[in-house]
């Protein structure tokens, strides 16, 4: 167990163990610099969890950025009103000031925004990419959604008060205002299907065989919404195929590597291994733990 996450501590420990060939680490720049100084010939590798985690974060960011594309397929609402207007104004400001030679740090000062917020606006190539699908919290009305949709489809003009009395008899414990809000958000409309960016990202990252047929059809429609979404789905598929190919190449009798192979086959995660014979790994975890492992390899997977 390392006492802290500083580069000095890690570098000192690594210099005491010069035989390490591969250092498996997370995305810490501190770790990277310490490894380069102490073991310049060692290979730095990302472990399968961090590779998959980074992919998930990148997919979610892309799905959010293209909300206006796939939301149109569902006829889902996009944030409107003062909030959306403020977002669009900030996008134009974050792009207009740099065009005049103003740096991002000065932009953040003038706009009274955090630097990372300004960077996020600056990275978006179109203002529409900053608009988002509303995030709805779990509601007490949710269990009665199908009843509401059915009743509103049968009788479009049914008063909300009547619907309130009906679901109250079914066990609804909320108030009338809560039902009004739910209906005004469009969540009870029979022709509108709401899906959050996180849920769509989860569908993209799930093996197609593990999705229900209805979700596979929905996913196909959503990924065809724009060229970028189609490319994103293709990249995820390519990554999964690469991971599956690497899983076939790993042929190691060690129990912990057999488990790694099963995880690769199950999730599409990736483990970086190299060299023949015995390889010394130093695994760095999120809590500054260090563990040196000697792994016997019978074959050499290629990446």
Secondary structure by P-SEA (a helix, b strand, c coil): ccccccaaaaaaaaaacccccbbbbcccaaaaaaaaaccccbbbbbcaaaaaaaaaaaaaaaaaaaaaaaaaaacccccccaaaaaaaaaaaaaaaaaaacccaaaaaaaacccaaaaaaaaaccccccccccccccccccccaaaaaaaaaaacccccaaaaaaaaaaacccccaaaaaaaaaaccccccbbbbcaaaaaaaaacccccccaaaaaaaaaaaaccaaaaaaaaaaaaaaaaaaaaaaacccccaaaaaaaaaaacccbbbbbbbccbbbbbbbcccbbbbbbbbbbcccccc
